[in-house]
Amino acid sequence: MKKILIISLYCLISLPSLADSLRCGNDLIKTGDSKGTVIAKCGPLYNEAQINYSKKYQSNQAIYTTTEELTYKDNGKIYYLLTFEGGKLAHIAFQRCNQNPSPLCD
């Protein structure tokens, strides 16, 4: 039982951390903010990628949604991954380069 607990804790620590808000200078961004608001508050990006493009039907109408990921770099030690669904900030995660090997940290 003790081994399972230790392994579980290690797995949780090795995952990127999640948050609902992020401070950019003196501004705070939070889930639900638009992509334009985030870029205006946080400035230039490190990377931008379109992850998914989906089509859903609601009341016999097709609704198209894109999922995008913006990456911001903080002094080369922390990367913030901001996931947007339909132009709105849905998830905020960060990766510390000194904790976990990641393609972002190369």
SULHU-V720636 format. One record per residue. RES is the residue in one letter. SS is DSSP state (helix for helix, strand for strand, loop for the rest). PHI is phi in radians with two decimals (none if undefined). Layout:
# SULHU-V720636
res=<RES	RES>
ss=<SS	SS>
phi=<PHI	PHI>
This chain:
# SULHU-V720636
res=<M	K	K	I	L	I	I	S	L	Y	C	L	I	S	L	P	S	L	A	D	S	L	R	C	G	N	D	L	I	K	T	G	D	S	K	G	T	V	I	A	K	C	G	P	L	Y	N	E	A	Q	I	N	Y	S	K	K	Y	Q	S	N	Q	A	I	Y	T	T	T	E	E	L	T	Y	K	D	N	G	K	I	Y	Y	L	L	T	F	E	G	G	K	L	A	H	I	A	F	Q	R	C	N	Q	N	P	S	P	L	C	D>
ss=<loop	helix	helix	helix	helix	helix	helix	helix	helix	helix	helix	helix	helix	helix	loop	loop	strand	strand	strand	loop	strand	strand	strand	strand	loop	loop	strand	strand	strand	strand	loop	loop	loop	strand	helix	helix	helix	helix	helix	helix	helix	helix	loop	loop	loop	loop	strand	strand	strand	strand	strand	strand	strand	strand	strand	strand	strand	strand	loop	loop	strand	strand	strand	strand	strand	strand	strand	strand	strand	strand	strand	strand	strand	strand	loop	loop	loop	strand	strand	strand	strand	strand	strand	strand	strand	loop	loop	strand	strand	strand	strand	strand	strand	strand	strand	strand	loop	loop	loop	loop	loop	loop	helix	helix	helix	loop>
phi=<none	-1.12	-1.12	-1.11	-1.10	-1.13	-1.12	-1.09	-1.11	-1.08	-1.11	-1.13	-1.20	-1.37	-1.41	-1.06	-1.36	-1.95	-2.57	-1.85	-2.57	-2.61	-1.61	-2.05	1.10	-1.65	-1.77	-2.06	-1.90	-2.52	-1.01	1.77	-1.19	-1.36	-1.05	-1.09	-1.11	-1.09	-1.14	-1.12	-1.43	-1.71	1.47	-1.09	-1.55	-1.51	-2.76	-2.41	-2.50	-1.57	-1.61	-2.64	-2.33	-2.18	-2.19	-2.16	-1.94	-2.43	0.92	1.09	-2.06	-1.41	-2.07	-1.73	-2.29	-1.89	-2.03	-2.17	-2.25	-1.81	-2.06	-2.00	-1.99	-1.99	0.97	1.31	-1.90	-2.30	-2.00	-1.81	-1.89	-1.89	-1.79	-1.94	-2.09	1.10	1.47	-1.98	-1.17	-1.85	-2.50	-2.19	-2.36	-2.40	-2.25	-1.57	-1.22	-1.42	-1.70	-2.35	-1.19	-2.62	-1.05	-1.17	-1.58	-1.22>
